[in-house]
Amino acid sequence: MTEVTLQDLAPINLVGLSQRTTLAAMDTPRLWQAFGPRIKEVAARADTFRYAIREYPAGPSSFRLEPDTEYREWAAVALANADDSLPEGLESVKIPGGIYAYCIHRGLASEFGRTLDYLFRSWLPASGYAVDNTRPHFERMGPDYRLDDPEATEEVFVPVVAATPQQPLT
């Protein structure tokens, strides 16, 4: 399976569109269809990546990835300068710095669940870390990413903290 490493990331300032949803809703493509044409409105981008961000409401010890899990998801791009004015109708979001479990998903977007299943059910319980939902989870895709491409790659970042006796692994 995919190799998982830990990365210590600096904060990332982004701009994009968001919506409330659940895993079962499967409405992420609609969000990207709305945001994709607007990417060109963001003049001062920090990089060429596209970011899919999920903000879960639960704290680290109560996180469960279930079909009815509610969260806010974002389609976004990184800003070169957080103080730049935002195009009308777009919102800012910040990914705080910290330690993230990192892996690469290779394949169709429809197979992404297998990567998450490995990360959450195999790697995480044996890692000594717990999910930290005080920070967003996110994926980073290149500018040519296509969800129907069997060779596509997504960089996966899950915020983690060292597990403690008071904080069971999830």
C-alpha positions in Angstrom: 0.0 0.0 0.0 1.0 3.6 -0.1 3.8 4.9 2.1 2.8 7.3 4.9 5.2 9.8 6.3 4.9 12.7 8.7 5.4 16.3 7.4 5.7 19.5 9.5 3.9 22.1 7.4 3.9 25.9 7.6 0.5 27.6 7.5 -1.1 28.0 4.1 -3.5 30.9 3.2 -6.1 30.0 0.5 -9.1 31.4 -1.3 -12.0 29.5 -2.7 -15.6 28.3 -2.3 -17.0 26.1 0.4 -20.2 24.1 1.2 -21.6 22.0 4.0 -21.9 18.4 3.1 -21.5 14.7 4.1 -19.5 11.9 2.7 -22.7 10.2 1.4 -23.8 13.4 -0.5 -21.0 13.0 -3.1 -21.5 16.6 -4.2 -17.8 17.6 -4.4 -17.7 17.7 -8.2 -20.4 20.4 -8.1 -18.2 22.6 -5.8 -15.3 22.2 -8.2 -17.5 23.0 -11.2 -18.4 26.3 -9.5 -14.9 27.2 -8.5 -12.8 25.9 -11.4 -13.7 28.8 -13.8 -13.1 31.3 -11.0 -9.5 30.2 -10.4 -8.2 32.7 -13.0 -9.6 35.5 -10.9 -7.0 34.9 -8.2 -4.1 37.0 -9.4 -1.4 36.3 -6.9 -1.3 32.6 -6.3 1.4 31.0 -4.2 1.6 27.9 -6.4 -0.2 26.0 -9.2 -1.9 23.4 -7.0 -5.6 23.0 -6.3 -6.6 22.2 -2.7 -9.5 20.1 -1.6 -10.1 20.9 2.1 -12.4 19.4 4.7 -13.1 21.0 8.1 -14.6 18.5 10.5 -16.4 19.7 13.6 -15.3 17.0 16.1 -12.2 17.1 18.3 -9.4 14.5 18.0 -10.8 11.9 20.3 -14.3 11.7 18.7 -13.5 11.5 15.0 -15.2 8.9 13.0 -15.2 8.8 9.2 -18.8 7.7 8.4 -21.1 8.3 5.4 -23.2 10.8 7.5 -20.2 12.7 8.9 -21.0 16.4 8.3 -18.2 18.8 7.4 -17.4 21.9 5.5 -15.4 21.3 2.3 -13.5 23.8 0.2 -12.3 24.0 -3.4 -9.4 26.4 -3.1 -6.0 27.7 -4.4 -3.1 29.1 -2.3 -2.6 32.8 -2.0 0.9 34.4 -2.3 -0.1 37.1 0.1 -2.9 36.7 2.7 -3.5 40.4 2.7 -4.5 40.5 -1.0 -8.1 41.5 -1.7 -10.3 38.5 -2.6 -12.4 38.3 -5.7 -16.1 39.0 -5.0 -17.9 35.8 -3.8 -14.8 33.9 -2.8 -13.8 33.3 0.8 -10.5 32.9 2.6 -9.5 29.9 4.6 -6.2 29.1 6.4 -4.6 25.7 6.9 -2.7 26.0 10.2 0.8 24.7 10.3 1.7 21.5 12.2 2.3 17.8 11.8 0.4 16.0 9.1 0.3 12.4 8.0 1.2 12.5 4.3 0.7 10.0 1.5 0.0 9.9 -2.2 -3.2 8.5 -3.7 -2.6 7.2 -7.2 -5.6 6.3 -9.4 -9.2 7.3 -10.0 -11.0 9.6 -7.6 -13.6 6.8 -7.1 -10.8 4.7 -5.5 -9.8 7.4 -3.0 -11.7 5.6 -0.2 -9.2 2.7 -0.3 -6.3 5.2 0.4 -8.3 6.7 3.3 -9.2 3.3 4.6 -5.6 2.2 4.8 -4.5 5.5 6.4 -7.2 5.5 9.1 -7.7 1.7 9.7 -4.1 0.4 9.2 -1.5 3.1 9.5 -3.0 5.4 12.1 -3.7 2.8 14.8 -0.1 1.6 14.7 1.5 5.0 14.4 1.3 6.5 17.9 -0.6 9.4 16.5 -4.3 10.5 16.6 -6.3 12.6 14.2 -6.3 16.3 15.1 -9.6 17.8 13.8 -8.8 21.2 15.2 -7.0 21.6 11.8 -8.4 20.8 8.3 -7.7 17.7 6.3 -6.7 18.4 2.7 -5.6 17.1 -0.6 -3.3 18.9 -3.1 -3.6 18.3 -6.8 -1.7 19.6 -9.7 -3.2 21.9 -12.3 -3.9 19.1 -14.8 -5.6 16.8 -12.3 -8.6 14.9 -13.6 -10.7 12.7 -11.4 -11.3 10.2 -14.3 -7.6 9.7 -14.9 -6.4 6.3 -13.7 -2.8 7.8 -13.5 -3.9 10.8 -11.4 -2.1 11.6 -8.1 -3.4 13.5 -5.1 -1.2 14.4 -2.1 -3.1 13.6 1.0 -2.6 15.5 4.3 -4.3 14.4 7.6 -3.5 16.5 10.7 -2.2 14.4 13.6 -1.0 14.8 17.1 0.9 12.4 19.3 -1.5 10.1 21.1 -1.7 10.2 24.8 -3.3 7.9 27.4 -6.2 10.4 27.7 -6.6 10.6 23.9 -7.1 7.2 22.3 -6.1 6.5 18.7 -8.9 6.8 16.3 
